[in-house]
Amino acid sequence: DAKTTQPPSMDCAEGRAANLPCNHSTISGNEYVYWYRQIHSQGPQYIIHGLKNNETNEMASLIITEDRKSSTLILPHATLRDTAVYYCIVRSWGSSNTGKLIFGQGTTLQVKP
Amino acid sequence: ETGVTQTPRHLVMGMTNKKSLKCEQHLGHNAMYWYKQSAKKPLELMFVYNFKEQTENNSVPSRFSPECPNSSHLFLHLHTLQPEDSALYLCASSRGTEGDYGYTFGSGTRLTVV
């Protein structure tokens, strides 16, 4: 079972920041937060991941709360091409774990003109 | 183009047919995965291979038979499928199964069983 909770859908105006929340209240110390997105009928695409510090790359920023029980993915200037299903995934490493990605329902982000 | 190539992109097969899905990556990755995505459902992990060895089978029916001849190629052999097996089948690869390794996904094969 997925260990995260996300709203099923969100809207965002083109050019504005899209803030996608994720709750992971049972996250443990060795678990990372990963974000992927899936544009209609394509394979999922990696966006960003983090452990406890905030992270930023060319696609997005990831803000993780101090207690690590929730996080927010920020797309700073959403475009119509960012319309997709966004998945927040908690994933652990370690020799006893295959480190597999388990997907939940995700959040369908609709960017509107 | 992600570096993971899946063929065919679309496949229609009868319930008595035998067909194979192919996945190929030249990213130097050692782990490969099959996922199934049915309509309106999350991706379901089916099989995991690491260095050509199967390390996970998530209770997948035997009518799905994976094969990994080397770290660059992964097949999913299909036989006597049911209409409910119609779905998008996605292949992914990663540098390994442990550690900070992201997955690279292919574009998938859209399978319709008639």
Interface residues (C-beta under 8 A of the other chain):
Chain A: A2 Y32 Y34 Y36 S41 Q42 G43 P44 Q45 Y46 H49 W93 G94 S95 N97 T98 G99 K100 L101 I102 F103 G104 Q105 G106
Chain B: T2 V4 Y33 Y35 P42 L43 L45 V48 N50 T55 E56 L88 L90 A92 S94 G96 T97 E98 G99 D100 Y101 G102 Y103 T104 F105 G106 S107 G108 R110
